[in-house]
Amino acid sequence: MNIFLTGSTGFLGGELLVSLSKRSDINKIYCFIRPDNENDVLARLKKVFDVHGDFFDQEKIIPISGNLFDAHLTQSLQANKVLEDTEVIIHAAANTSFSRIFDDMLEQVNIAGLEKLLIWAKQLPHLSTFLYIGTATICGKEINNREVHEDESPNLSVQHLVRYTYTKMQGELLLNKHLPNEKILIARPSIIMGDSRPVTPRSPVILWAVATINQLRLNPVNEHAMLDMIPVDYAANAIVELLFANRKHQVYHISSGKVAATSAEKLAVSLAGYFKDLPAFVFTDKSMLVQIKQWAKGRLKSGSSLYNYQSHLDYWKEAFTDPGTIRILLAGLAPYFEFMELGQAFDNSRLLQDVPKVKQSVPAEVYIKHCMEYIGKINIQEGAIDP
C-alpha cells in the first residue's frame, strides 16, 4: 500500500507517521510537508522519529514539498508522476487555532486547501480511501451534558464556539461533494491531550490549558461537566487500526465515550497530588469570570464575592506579579472554558465494535500522571498568546 499523508510533522500527524512506518503492509508513505528555508524537509521528518527514538526509514518515508495555501496545489500534485501510485490519502493537516485573528487562515487551510487536495485525489487511478481527520466537536454548542453520536453531524444549523470546528464541518461536506461514499473514511477524534506512555509528549497542545488551570487554581468553570479526552498515542493507534479494519460505517468517533470521560474535578485531583506546593483547587460559577477581569484591572468593587477567595488573590499577586497576566491567561482559556461547560462525551461504540484491536481508552485523570513533569515546564504566558 502507498499512502499520501498530510500533517506529518504535527501533533497527531507525527504519531500517525511513526505508527504507519512500522507496518510491513505499507510500501511508501509520501509526506506532504511545507518547505522551510531554515530546515531541509528530510531533516524535519527525521525529527518526528527522533522525538521518541523511532527508526527513520528513508526508503519508505518520502517527502513531498508543498503548501495548502498554494493556489496551484492541485496542478503541482497532478504534475508529480511519482504520486500516481497513491492508494490512500490521510489528511491530518489543519490549522487548529482557536484565536479569531486566524479565522481567515483557518478557512484557507482547512477548507480551500482541502478542496484543492480533493480535486487532485479524485483523479488518482488507484485511490481506494480518503481518510479525513476531523473532530468530534463539530456537533456544535447546542448539545449539552450527554453523549453525542456520529450521525448527529454534520448539522448546518448548529452554532460553533470557534471557527476551527466550523471549518472541519465544512471539510466533511467537501468530501461528499468530490468523492464517492465508498472512498470516504472520516475519523473524528475528541480532545487529544498528552500521551499515555511514560514519554515526553510531542506537543503541549491542550496540555497548555491544563497547565494554566493548574497554575491559576481558582477557575470559573463547571468542575463536574464531562470532558472527552484521549491521549495522542491512543488516537493514532485507533486511526491506523480503523484504516485497515473491516468497517461497517463511514464515520467513527475516536474518543473516550461516556464510560471513560474525565472532568475538571478529576484532573484537579491528579494535579493536586503532584503539585502539592500550590493552593487548593477552587472552581466557581462561570459568572465569576467578570469579577476576575475587574480585579485584574483594579476595578473590583468592595464587597464583591470574589474577595471571599482572598488567599487565591494573594497567591495570584505573588505568582504572576502583574495582574494583567491574569487577563491574558483568561483570554487564552476562554474557548477552553466554553468547551468544558458543554459536558459532551462522544459515543465510541462503533469503533470498539468494528475494530476489535482497539480497546477502551484510559481516563485522562489516570494517564495524565505520565505528563506531570512536562506540564510543570510549560510556559503558560507564552502559550496564551496563541492558544
Buried (B, 14 or more C-beta within 10 A) or exposed (E): BBBBBBBBBBBBBBBBBBBBBEBEEBEBBBBBBBEEEEEEBBEBBEEBBEBBEBEBEEEBBBBBEBBBEBEEBBEBBBEBEEBEBBBBBBBBBBBBBBBEEBBEBBBBBBBBBBBBBBBBBEEBEEBEBBBBBBBBBBBBBEBEEEBBBBEBBBEEEBEBBBBBBBBBBBBBEBBEEBBEEEBBBBBBBBBBBBBBBEBEBBBBBBBBBBBBBBBBBBBBBBBEBBBBBBBBBBBBBBBBBBBBBEBEBBBBBBBBBBEBBBBBBBBBEBBBEBBEEBBEBBBBEBEBBEBBBBBBEEEBEEEEEBEEBEEBBEBBEEBBEEBEBBBBBBBBBBBBBBBBBBBBBBBBBBBBEBBEEBEEBBBBBBBBBBBBEBBEEBEBBEBBEEB
